[in-house]
Amino acid sequence: MIDFEAMNTDQVLQEMGDSIRGARVSQELTMKDLADKSEISVTSLSRIENGKTNPTIMILVRIFKALGREKEIANLFPEPSLSPIYLSKLAKNKKEQAPPQRVRKKKVEEKEWKWEE
């Protein structure tokens, strides 16, 4: 596991570039092949692999998709965790918005009236 917390920006860019290059080489893709698949220029891909530029997130998404590694890029966007206070407010709002429930009236059985003698 890479300790990004201890790395500066240049080191992170270099690590990212090395990772992309390693994935490309392991799939036996040339730079031109990957650049074409991800719809970027070979020059841009070269600069990314060499840690010379900071690509946008959309460029990274396209590269990772071209490499078939969508799951890895999805890790950049974790599911948000909702606070208990927020969840409580949501539940309260749902109760207030819910239409009132109809209650069926119980049928009262009428007794037959008789004259008492």
C-alpha positions as semicolon CSV with decimal commas, in nm:
position;residue;x (nm);y (nm);z (nm)
1;M;0,000;0,000;0,000
2;I;0,134;0,341;-0,095
3;D;0,158;0,603;0,179
4;F;0,033;0,909;-0,009
5;E;0,020;1,110;0,311
6;A;0,399;1,115;0,334
7;M;0,446;1,206;-0,035
8;N;0,470;1,548;-0,195
9;T;0,283;1,636;-0,515
10;D;0,573;1,547;-0,747
11;Q;0,610;1,205;-0,583
12;V;0,237;1,136;-0,615
13;L;0,243;1,230;-0,984
14;Q;0,546;1,005;-1,039
15;E;0,380;0,714;-0,857
16;M;0,061;0,762;-1,062
17;G;0,259;0,773;-1,387
18;D;0,455;0,461;-1,295
19;S;0,128;0,281;-1,217
20;I;-0,027;0,377;-1,551
21;R;0,290;0,278;-1,740
22;G;0,303;-0,056;-1,557
23;A;-0,061;-0,132;-1,642
24;R;-0,005;-0,035;-2,006
25;V;0,309;-0,247;-2,042
26;S;0,149;-0,547;-1,868
27;Q;-0,130;-0,534;-2,128
28;E;0,128;-0,508;-2,405
29;L;-0,010;-0,174;-2,525
30;T;0,205;0,087;-2,692
31;M;0,172;0,448;-2,584
32;K;-0,006;0,517;-2,912
33;D;-0,254;0,233;-2,848
34;L;-0,343;0,364;-2,501
35;A;-0,350;0,725;-2,618
36;D;-0,593;0,633;-2,897
37;K;-0,813;0,427;-2,665
38;S;-0,829;0,705;-2,406
39;E;-0,864;0,980;-2,667
40;I;-0,562;1,183;-2,559
41;S;-0,240;1,268;-2,738
42;V;0,070;1,052;-2,710
43;T;0,255;1,358;-2,579
44;S;0,001;1,402;-2,298
45;L;0,021;1,033;-2,206
46;S;0,400;1,051;-2,204
47;R;0,395;1,351;-1,972
48;I;0,149;1,172;-1,740
49;E;0,355;0,852;-1,731
50;N;0,671;1,053;-1,656
51;G;0,503;1,249;-1,375
52;K;0,552;1,578;-1,558
53;T;0,189;1,691;-1,557
54;N;-0,113;1,682;-1,331
55;P;-0,396;1,531;-1,540
56;T;-0,759;1,618;-1,482
57;I;-0,981;1,357;-1,322
58;M;-1,162;1,307;-1,654
59;I;-0,834;1,228;-1,830
60;L;-0,757;0,973;-1,558
61;V;-1,104;0,822;-1,592
62;R;-1,054;0,781;-1,966
63;I;-0,711;0,622;-1,917
64;F;-0,838;0,381;-1,652
65;K;-1,140;0,288;-1,865
66;A;-0,909;0,222;-2,161
67;L;-0,702;-0,003;-1,935
68;G;-1,016;-0,183;-1,810
69;R;-0,961;-0,064;-1,453
70;E;-1,285;0,122;-1,383
71;K;-1,311;-0,031;-1,035
72;E;-0,982;0,126;-0,932
73;I;-1,088;0,475;-1,037
74;A;-1,422;0,420;-0,861
75;N;-1,227;0,392;-0,534
76;L;-1,160;0,765;-0,562
77;F;-1,529;0,824;-0,500
78;P;-1,628;0,640;-0,182
79;E;-1,990;0,612;-0,079
80;P;-2,077;0,899;0,151
81;S;-2,153;0,810;0,508
82;L;-2,449;0,995;0,650
83;S;-2,440;1,129;1,002
84;P;-2,696;0,996;1,250
85;I;-2,833;1,349;1,293
86;Y;-2,895;1,382;0,920
87;L;-3,060;1,039;0,907
88;S;-3,283;1,138;1,199
89;K;-3,390;1,456;1,017
90;L;-3,467;1,254;0,704
91;A;-3,684;1,014;0,900
92;K;-3,867;1,302;1,069
93;N;-3,931;1,472;0,733
94;K;-4,068;1,148;0,589
95;K;-4,310;1,114;0,879
96;E;-4,430;1,472;0,834
97;Q;-4,477;1,428;0,460
98;A;-4,663;1,099;0,487
99;P;-5,037;1,129;0,431
100;P;-5,250;1,049;0,733
101;Q;-5,348;0,688;0,755
102;R;-5,714;0,603;0,724
103;V;-5,853;0,422;1,017
104;R;-6,148;0,197;0,962
105;K;-6,428;0,248;1,198
106;K;-6,540;-0,058;1,377
107;K;-6,888;-0,163;1,292
108;V;-7,113;-0,140;1,588
109;E;-7,349;-0,427;1,592
110;E;-7,698;-0,301;1,643
111;K;-7,908;-0,507;1,871
112;E;-8,262;-0,558;1,775
113;W;-8,485;-0,336;1,983
114;K;-8,771;-0,498;2,161
115;W;-9,061;-0,373;2,371
116;E;-9,023;-0,480;2,720
117;E;-9,335;-0,616;2,882
